[in-house]
């Protein structure tokens, strides 16, 4: 079984790592073989291992560190990606700023209340976390992108806070 993943050119080196350490680590954890050319090719016999490797590679491609991306192995965590292209293109920079917040406050609160990791990279906002907490974080991000006030989103997060 083979999966192909498109990856931004500048993130390929992160997937490889120093002396190919990241690539080898992903292969060992997932039982797969990874080849990086124009696309990233993930091959293996175990479909779950292949999907874990694909999610890890995609997370690194969306700006997460390899350490955070490795949380996606084992099925306890999920990767959620919100594409900003589905929102007003003229306000894309403003929307990213709304999710990050002044001095990173909004992003920190998103992570604090949900226990998730959040990455703002390119035209996406990505979330790694448990199934329930990642869904809550995604809802909060979508509320911010749709123009809801920060105060109402913070209340939503407080009300739905996931115990860590």
C-alpha angles and dihedrals in degrees: 000000000000133000126190123210126190112221132186108256092237092056097053092083089054091054090050097044129188109326087356089289096142094047091047091048092052091047092050095047094045101033092235139124117234125201120185119204126121086328130021111253117203117192133178147121099251113075092200091054090048092051091047091051091047092052092047092050091045091050092052087048089055092056105271121136115248089249092058093041091054088066084079094072117097100032099263093109134045135207116230119188122193112196114214090205087080089065134061106309092206090061100043095115091046091049092052089049090051091055094045095042130194108326088351094296098138095047090048091051091048089054094042097050096041103031088230131131115237127200126188107199132153110322094338142080111206131194132197118192148102116313096259097038093047089052091052091048091049091051090051092050091049090050090053092047090050091056103259113153119264090238093058091046091050089052089050090052093047091049093048098036113153115224109240 
